[in-house]
């Protein structure tokens, strides 16, 4: 999806900065996941998590997320 925006350079934001700000805002509102946010911002997940931390946006990490991560790790690194 492409979107035309008013002159964002005058706002002091590059296109990359605007994508990151939008991704953080959508994540903070619960509209997208962290992975989707990192894709939207075109950064890796660790960088996106760092951006959330800088903005004091808590990571929404549930017990279900933990179980999913553990299952994925067990598949990658079987005992």
Residue pairs with C-beta under 8 A, 6 or more apart in sequence:
5 18
8 14
8 15
8 18
13 21
16 41
16 42
19 40
19 41
19 42
20 41
20 43
20 48
20 51
22 40
22 41
23 32
23 36
23 37
23 38
23 40
23 41
23 48
23 51
24 37
24 41
24 48
24 51
24 52
24 55
24 57
26 32
26 37
26 40
27 33
27 34
27 37
27 52
27 57
27 60
28 52
28 55
28 57
30 60
32 40
34 45
34 48
34 49
34 52
34 59
34 60
35 45
37 48
37 52
38 44
38 45
38 47
38 48
41 47
41 48
41 51
43 51
49 59
52 58
52 59
